[in-house]
Every structure is written in C-alpha cells, then in structure tokens.
Amino acid sequence: MKIQIFTSPRCKVCAQAKNFLAKRGICFEERDIRSDSENERILTEDLDSRTTPTLVAEGKIIVGFDRAQYARLAVCLPQQKHGRHGGI
C-alpha cells in the first residue's frame, strides 16, 4: 500500500503522525508542502485540504491525525517491517 503524508515544518501534529506510522513499521512518503510548491498545490487543489498532516492511502484521504483511522491502516498492511521515506 502506497502512503503519502503531506506535512509542514514545525507541525507538531505532523511529527506525531509520522512517529505513529514509523513505530508501526509503516512506510510512507513525506510530502513537505513548504519545500515544494507542487506538494502544496496537490494538497489544496487535488485533495481539497488545507490541513497538515493529510494522509493519502490507496485513494483514502485522512485529514489531520486521527489515531483510529491510522490504526486501521496498520491492520490492512502485512505484519512486517518496511523501510520508510521521510524523517521524523
């Protein structure tokens, strides 16, 4: 499952979301909206969101950090460790 998470610098909730995913071995691609204007365009225009973090997983969009919804993602993934992209 491909997971992208749209973040912004110094966003404490973004850090919590990334930490949650990393601790569960869920790989993700971090998309910083401040360092890349295309990421910001995708967030606002394509995803119709102005909130970070916004997570996209196989067409499902989760705006904000909702632990219950993030935990459901973990259930859908194989129980193995994955590498991840993006730092905490």
C-alpha positions in Angstrom: 0.0 0.0 0.0 1.4 3.4 -1.0 1.1 6.0 1.7 1.8 9.7 1.2 1.6 12.2 4.1 1.5 15.9 3.4 3.3 17.8 6.1 4.7 21.2 7.0 7.8 22.1 9.1 7.4 22.6 12.8 3.9 21.0 12.7 3.8 19.0 16.0 0.8 17.0 14.9 2.6 16.0 11.7 5.5 14.8 13.8 3.1 12.7 15.9 1.5 11.2 12.8 4.9 10.3 11.3 6.0 8.8 14.6 2.8 6.8 14.8 3.4 5.3 11.4 7.2 4.8 11.9 6.6 2.9 15.2 4.3 0.5 13.5 6.8 -0.1 10.6 4.5 1.6 8.1 6.4 3.0 5.2 5.3 6.4 3.8 6.4 9.1 1.5 6.6 12.5 3.2 5.4 15.5 1.1 6.6 18.7 2.6 4.2 21.5 1.4 6.6 24.3 2.3 9.7 23.0 0.5 7.8 22.1 -2.7 5.0 24.2 -4.2 3.7 21.2 -6.2 3.1 19.4 -2.9 1.1 22.4 -1.7 -0.9 22.5 -5.0 -1.7 18.8 -4.7 -2.8 19.2 -1.1 -5.1 22.2 -1.8 -6.3 21.6 -5.3 -6.3 17.8 -5.8 -7.1 16.8 -2.2 -9.1 19.8 -1.3 -7.4 20.2 2.0 -5.6 23.0 3.8 -4.7 20.9 6.8 -1.4 19.1 7.7 -1.0 16.3 8.1 -3.1 15.0 5.3 -2.5 11.3 4.6 -3.4 9.5 1.3 -3.5 5.7 1.2 -4.9 4.0 -1.9 -7.4 6.7 -2.6 -8.5 7.2 1.1 -7.8 10.7 2.4 -7.4 11.3 6.2 -7.2 15.0 7.1 -5.5 15.6 10.4 -4.1 12.9 12.7 -6.8 10.5 13.6 -5.3 7.6 15.6 -8.2 5.3 15.0 -8.1 5.8 11.2 -4.3 5.5 11.1 -4.5 2.3 13.2 -7.0 0.8 10.7 -4.3 1.4 8.0 -1.9 -0.7 10.0 -4.4 -3.6 10.1 -4.5 -3.6 6.3 -0.8 -3.9 6.0 1.3 -7.1 6.1 2.8 -7.7 9.6 6.4 -7.0 8.6 8.8 -4.1 8.9 9.0 -1.7 6.0 11.5 1.0 5.2 10.1 4.4 5.1 10.8 7.7 3.4 10.9 11.0 5.2 12.3 11.8 8.6 10.8 12.5 11.9 
